[in-house]
Amino acid sequence: MARWPWVMTIVAPLIALTPPARDLFYSAFISSDRWMQDLMQLIYGAGVAIAILLGFIEWGIRVMLIRRRVRLAAVTGEHTTES
């Protein structure tokens, strides 16, 4: 099991390429209405922060699982090749 958060690495770009996400990006950075840009930049930033947070949570869970497997293997005397 790798420590890299593969699920978020795959899901985040797929969500970013959807038409609503592209419209949100347009509204946040290219729109002519200043109030709309401010509002959408806040929403866009929150979405990016949530995606990063979920990636860290996934990474933390993977690290805990790897450590648990290594500890269990040490107790039972099994050999493991995971890093």
N, C-alpha and C positions, 0 to 999 in steps of 0.2 A: 504494500500500500504506500503510495507516494504522499508526501506532505503537501504538495501543491493543491490548491482548491480548484480542482478540475471542473466541478459543476458550475461554479460562478464564472470561471474562465470561458465556458461554452455558452451559458445562459445570458450573461451580460451583453455580449455583442449581438446575439440574436434579438434581444429586446431592443437594443439601440438601433437596429436596422428596420424596425417596424414603422409603418407610416405615421402612427400617432407620435412616436418618439422623434421622428424627423420634423414633424410639425411643431413639436415642443421646442426643439433646437432652433428652428427658424424663428419662432415667436420670442425665444430668449435672446437671440443674438443678432437677428437681421430685421426684426419688425421695426416699423417707423414710429409706433407709439411708445413713448418712453416709459409710461406706467406699466404697459404690457411687458416690456423688456425686464423691468425690475421684478415684477411678479413671477414671470416665467424663469428668470435666472435663479430666483429663490427656490422654485419647485425643481428645476433642473439640478441645482446643487444638492438639494435634499435627496434626490434620486441617486445621484452619484455617491453621496455619503452612505446611503443605505446599502448600495451594492458593495462598497468597500468594507463596511461593517459585516455584511453577510460573508464576504470572502474571508475575513479574519476569524469569524466564528467557525466556518467550515475548516479552516486551517487548524484552529485550536482543537476541534473535535478529532481531526485526523492525528494530531500529535498525541493526544491522550490515548487514542486507540492503539497507536504504535507502541507507546510506552507500556501500556497494559499488556500487549502481546509479548513484548520482550520480558517483562517481569514474570509473566505466567510461564514463559519458556524457561526462564532461569530457575523457577521453583520446581517445575516438572522435569527439568534436565534435558529438554528438547533443544535441538540446534535450530537457530533461526538465521536467515541471511539478510534480513531487513536492516536498513540503516536508520 
